[in-house]
């Protein structure tokens, strides 16, 4: 989407049109764009601004405030490591550090092969199974540092 070809532009306009009669359409428009493309770059925010009359600054504020929106493309597998209190006291920091070491990326980054994005999350409501890790909606309970290479390998093997 980085170059915004004609098809992408038409799709973004169609999404905006879908909510033309909605009083406060921004969240719905951004959610649909995020779901369709996986991220919302500034070029797209400018188009939404033109179509809705909402300033780019306000749109950018919404995109950067809510963690489910992204300014950059995410990997095929989004790894979320909970760092909420219950997970943190059960060594979640060591778990995310191991994912970071194994994937050679910091939280918030995507691996060079485009397969993995590593996210540090605040409480995900899985305190009873701390430390918890999510990958594309699948929750891994009581993850240990020793399990991290095996988890990564299981996703890499799906690509082979």
Secondary structure, 3 states (H helix, E strand, C coil): CCCCCHHHHHHHHHHHHHCCCCCCCHHHHHHHHHHHHCCCCHHHHHHHHHHHCCCHHHHHHHHHHCCCCCCCCCCCEEEEEECCHHHHHCCHHHHHHHHHHHHCCCCCCECCCCCEEEEEECCCCCHHHCCCEEECCEEECCCCHHHHHHHHHHHHHHHC
